[in-house]
């Protein structure tokens, strides 16, 4: 019952669910309990509630079954508590284009429902996230520095995206919990090396840092104890393409080993490899793999945005 009550709050405050609206919950076998709670919450609110369960996807970024994608396009509101992410899939993009309000919840746990990023004042998160997204939109370049490594990214012509955790209008979509501003860098414009020392999709919290090297937007190497777990990135050029720069903007988020919350935390930025067609890029891949960088220094053009993890804006 506690999960249902929390679900009601999410549906009303973040999604603005109204009676008679068609609310679709898409879940998988591993997150069924949370999916069922959101379904029950939608029924309590008087919506036309539906629940679809699938087998877990093999990797984040993999498309859901065609029947699920079709149902998403037909719904008013879609919530996706799943073990992997469909945030950057064609199914989600097309459903949002059709007018659905969508909250994706990859890796969500019962604990994450009741503490951490989900407890934030989302009005405050939204205000700050939109400020950071505007800085990304205006910038031509980004530079990340950490432990002597430097990575530069070409942002020209690409829009910054605000994911504030409030999706109350037609076509609005993003994660819950949320709080990040992100952008799709030019696919051939990232160069340099960087230390990833927070967490990574498919691994969780890192036991030891990974070091990545990128040339002309494409991953050249991954070094570190757990690098072999990311072999999918080296299977094709599209999988290996650096597709995202993100900045955590949720003051209540922490590093918990689940990327859904980790990439929202203050004092972090993240880069990702794979698909970015859903947020201003043109790379379609078999995956979308994020890696969290703790306490970096970040410049947008020559403006210092973060110094050793502390915001300067």
Secondary structure in CASP SS format (residue, H / E / C, confidence):
PFRMAT SS
TARGET T0000
AUTHOR 0000-0000-0000
METHOD secondary structure of the structure
MODEL  1
X C 1.00
X H 1.00
X H 1.00
X H 1.00
X H 1.00
X H 1.00
X H 1.00
X H 1.00
X H 1.00
X H 1.00
X H 1.00
X H 1.00
X H 1.00
X H 1.00
X C 1.00
X C 1.00
X C 1.00
X C 1.00
X C 1.00
X C 1.00
X C 1.00
X E 1.00
X E 1.00
X E 1.00
X E 1.00
X E 1.00
X E 1.00
X E 1.00
X H 1.00
X H 1.00
X H 1.00
X H 1.00
X H 1.00
X H 1.00
X H 1.00
X H 1.00
X H 1.00
X H 1.00
X H 1.00
X H 1.00
X H 1.00
X H 1.00
X H 1.00
X H 1.00
X C 1.00
X C 1.00
X C 1.00
X E 1.00
X E 1.00
X E 1.00
X E 1.00
X E 1.00
X E 1.00
X E 1.00
X C 1.00
X C 1.00
X C 1.00
X C 1.00
X C 1.00
X C 1.00
X C 1.00
X C 1.00
X C 1.00
X C 1.00
X C 1.00
X H 1.00
X H 1.00
X H 1.00
X H 1.00
X H 1.00
X H 1.00
X H 1.00
X H 1.00
X H 1.00
X C 1.00
X C 1.00
X E 1.00
X E 1.00
X E 1.00
X E 1.00
X E 1.00
X E 1.00
X C 1.00
X C 1.00
X C 1.00
X C 1.00
X C 1.00
X C 1.00
X C 1.00
X H 1.00
X H 1.00
X H 1.00
X H 1.00
X H 1.00
X H 1.00
X H 1.00
X H 1.00
X C 1.00
X C 1.00
X C 1.00
X E 1.00
X E 1.00
X E 1.00
X E 1.00
X E 1.00
X E 1.00
X C 1.00
X C 1.00
X C 1.00
X H 1.00
X H 1.00
X H 1.00
X H 1.00
X H 1.00
X C 1.00
X H 1.00
X H 1.00
X H 1.00
X H 1.00
X C 1.00
X C 1.00
X H 1.00
X H 1.00
X H 1.00
X H 1.00
X H 1.00
X H 1.00
X H 1.00
X H 1.00
X H 1.00
X H 1.00
X H 1.00
X H 1.00
X H 1.00
X H 1.00
X H 1.00
X H 1.00
X H 1.00
X C 1.00
X C 1.00
X E 1.00
X E 1.00
X E 1.00
X E 1.00
X E 1.00
X E 1.00
X C 1.00
X C 1.00
X E 1.00
X E 1.00
X E 1.00
X E 1.00
X E 1.00
X E 1.00
X C 1.00
X C 1.00
X C 1.00
X C 1.00
X C 1.00
X C 1.00
X E 1.00
X E 1.00
X E 1.00
X C 1.00
X C 1.00
X C 1.00
X C 1.00
X C 1.00
X C 1.00
X C 1.00
X C 1.00
X C 1.00
X E 1.00
X E 1.00
X E 1.00
X C 1.00
X C 1.00
X C 1.00
X C 1.00
X E 1.00
X E 1.00
X E 1.00
X E 1.00
X C 1.00
X C 1.00
X C 1.00
X C 1.00
X C 1.00
X C 1.00
X C 1.00
X E 1.00
X E 1.00
X E 1.00
X E 1.00
X E 1.00
X E 1.00
X C 1.00
X C 1.00
X E 1.00
X E 1.00
X C 1.00
X C 1.00
X C 1.00
X E 1.00
X E 1.00
X C 1.00
X C 1.00
X C 1.00
X C 1.00
X E 1.00
X E 1.00
X E 1.00
X E 1.00
X E 1.00
X E 1.00
X C 1.00
X C 1.00
X E 1.00
X E 1.00
X E 1.00
X E 1.00
X E 1.00
X E 1.00
X C 1.00
X C 1.00
X C 1.00
X H 1.00
X H 1.00
X H 1.00
X H 1.00
X H 1.00
X H 1.00
X H 1.00
X H 1.00
X C 1.00
X C 1.00
X H 1.00
X H 1.00
X H 1.00
X H 1.00
X E 1.00
X E 1.00
X E 1.00
X E 1.00
X E 1.00
X E 1.00
X E 1.00
X E 1.00
X C 1.00
X E 1.00
X C 1.00
X C 1.00
X C 1.00
X C 1.00
X C 1.00
X C 1.00
X C 1.00
X C 1.00
X H 1.00
X H 1.00
X H 1.00
X H 1.00
X C 1.00
X C 1.00
X E 1.00
X C 1.00
X C 1.00
X E 1.00
X E 1.00
X E 1.00
X E 1.00
X E 1.00
X E 1.00
X E 1.00
X C 1.00
X C 1.00
X H 1.00
X H 1.00
X H 1.00
X C 1.00
X C 1.00
X C 1.00
X C 1.00
X C 1.00
X C 1.00
X C 1.00
X C 1.00
X E 1.00
X E 1.00
X E 1.00
X E 1.00
X E 1.00
X E 1.00
X E 1.00
X C 1.00
X C 1.00
X E 1.00
X E 1.00
X E 1.00
X E 1.00
X C 1.00
X C 1.00
X E 1.00
X E 1.00
X E 1.00
X E 1.00
X E 1.00
X C 1.00
X C 1.00
X E 1.00
X E 1.00
X C 1.00
X C 1.00
END
